[in-house]
Amino acid sequence: LTLAEFVATGDDEVPAYLETFGLRDPSNQNKTLLEIGAGIGRMTCAFTREYGAVIAGDLDQGFLERCYETVGRFGKAERLRTLEVADGRTLDLPPNSADVAFSYITLQHCNEDDALELASESVRVVRPGGKIVLNFRGPSKSDPFVIPAGAVVRSLYRVPKVGDWLSRQRAVTRLAWQASRLRPDEVIGPLAAQIADIEVWTNPKSKLHAVDAEMRTFEGVNPHHWWLVATVT
């Protein structure tokens, strides 16, 4: 895809998810959204049009520089600030920094402890009455192969020359991204005292279940994924 085509996929997805989760409102122009795992700005561009301020967080400073460039071309750069998540688990923001914390196809690339910590950090930095909207990948039958294979690929990335070549192979890289699988109750449990109006969104074909959440479905959710949408108390 060209960069314009890549951003266009985000332009399609952002309003679809915001509408589905009941988060698309004119008042967003006065709100701040934190995006965890912004990458080079695929969805960030659309967020800068929807929200008055956007904080784009990522592990890689190079991604964040590209994110500014992307938003400068396709979004509203004056509404954007970036946040380096240098340790992969801590958000260098004070409490009450955002009205919404959003993360899509990122937490499955973190190990489980880091993913859970980022979920906790999301609650910490969102104002009471604000929302967390976090995407996770649940367990699947392919995990006994995929998870160990991903660990092997990540270790090979450290091998001189071999790692450089492997990192440019898309199919292999997709394996390397697969680092964690979490069930809804594993995420909700540690956060339960701090959130309310808890919804878990899945694909209609999903068999995932949560004890202390309202189960909702949306065709647009990947069959292996699920979303936690909740209000910070």
N, C-alpha and C positions, 0 to 999 in steps of 0.2 A: 504494500500500500504506500501511496505517497503520504506525506505528513497531513495534507488536507483531507485525504480519505480516512486516515487514522483518526483524526480529530472528529470527523463526521460520525464515526461509530459512537463516540462519546456523546456527541450532540443528540443522537437518537436515544441513548440509554439513560442519560441523566433525567430528562423530563419524565420518561416512562417510570423510573423508579420513584422519583419524587411524588408523582401523582398517585402511584399505587400505594405508597406508604403514607399518603395524606400530608405531605410536606411541601406541596407546591402552593405558594400563597404570595400575594403582592407584598406582604410584610417582610418577605425574605430580603427585600432591598435594604432593609434596616438591620439585617442580621449578619452574623459571622459564621462561616462554615469552615471547619477543619477537615482537610482531606488527608488521611493517613495512607501513604503509598501513592503519591501523585504521579510518580514517574516523570515522563517528559510532557505531561499535561493533556493526555487524551481526554479526560473528563473535566479537567480543571478549567478549560476554556468555557465550557457550558456553565460551570459553577460560578464563574466570574460574571456571567450575564444574569444569573438567577439571584445571587447574593451580593449584598453591599460590600462585603469583605470576605476574602478567602485566604486561609493559611494552608499552603501546600507543604506537607511534610513528607520527607523521604530519607532513606539511609544514605543515598549517594548524592554528594554535592554536585557532581557533573549532571545528574538527572535534573536537579533543581535549576541549574543554569539553563539547560535546554527547555525546562518548563517555562521559565520566564520568556524565552524566545518564542515558544509556541503560543503562549497566551498573548504576547505582543502582536502576533500575526492574526490570531483567530478569536481572541477574547478581549478582556478589559484589564490590561496590565496594571492600571492605576489602583485596582481593587486587590491586587495580589501581594502577599508576602510569603517568603519561603521559610521552612523550618527544617534544619538538618537533624535527623534522629540518629545521632552518631553511634549510639550503643545498640540500636535496633529495638529498644524497649522503653525508653524514657522520653517523654515529651517535655521539652524545655519551655514550658508555658505555666503561668500561674493559674490558680482556680478562676472560674468565671471568664475564661478567655474566648469561649465560643458558644453559639446557640445550638449548633449541630456538629457532631463528630461522625464522619462518613469514611468507610473503608471498603474497597471492593477488590477482590482477587489479590489481596496482599497478605492477610493474616495466615493463609495456608502456606505461604512461603517462609514463615517464621517457625522456629521450633515452638513446641507447645507452651513452654514457660514464657517465652517472649510474647507470643500471641495473647496469652491470658493477661500478661502485664500491660500490654497495649490496650486491651479492653478496659482494664481497671483505670489506666491513665486517661482514657477517653471520658469515663465518668467523672474523674477528678477535675478535668479542665472545662467541662460543659456546665453552664449555669443551671441552677435548679429550674425545672420547667422546660429545659432544652431536651434535645433528642440525641441518642446514639443510634447509628444505623451502620451495623457492622456485618460484613460478609465472611462466612467461614466455609470450609469444606468438611463434610461429614465422612464417616467411614464408608468404604466400599469394598467389594469383593476383590478388586485388583490391588489393594493395599499391600498384601504380603509380598508382591513383586515390586510395585511402584516405589514404596517408601525406602526399602533397602537399595534399590537401583539408584534412586536419587542421591542417597548418601555416598554411594560409590562414585557417581559422576562428580559430586562436589569435591570429593577428595582428589580426583584426577585433575580437577582445575588447577591444583597447586603444583602439578608436575610441569616443569619447564617444557616449552614448545607444545607438548601434548595438550596442556590445559588451554593454551591460546587457540589451538585449532578446534578443540571440542566446544569452546565457548561460542563459536560461530556456527555451530550446527543446531538448527532450530529444534529438531526432534529430540536430540539429546538434552538440550537446554530445558525443554519442557519437563523432562524427567527430573532434572536437578532442582527445579522449582518446588517439587512436591516434598514438603518438609513436615507437615503436621496434619492431623485429622482430629477434630473435636466434635463431640456431641453437644447439643444445646444445653443440657443440664450441667455439663462441665464448665460452661462459660457463665451461665446464669447464676449458679450456686454462689460463687464468691461475690457476685454483684447484687444479690437479691435485696439486701438491706438498703441499697442506694438507688434502686430503680423501681419504677411502677409502670402500669399499662404495658406489660411485657408481651410482645408478639414475636412469634417465630414464623418466618415465611419460607415456604419450600415450594418446589415443583409439585404439581398434583400427583405425580407418580412416586414421589419420595415416601419412604417408610419411616423417616425420622419422627421422633415424638419428644415433647418436652412436658415435664410434670407441672411446672409453675408458670406456664405461658399459654396464651391463646394461639392456637395453630391456625395459620392462614396460608393460602396457596396463590401462586401467580405463575402463569405459563412461562413468563420471561425468566424465571429462576432456573439456572443450570440444575439438572437432576441430581448432581452430586453436591450442590451447594445449599446453604441455608443462610438466612438473614436474621439477625437480632435487631429489633426495633423497640426502643423503650424510652420512657421519660425519666430524666434524672430528678431525684427528689431532694 
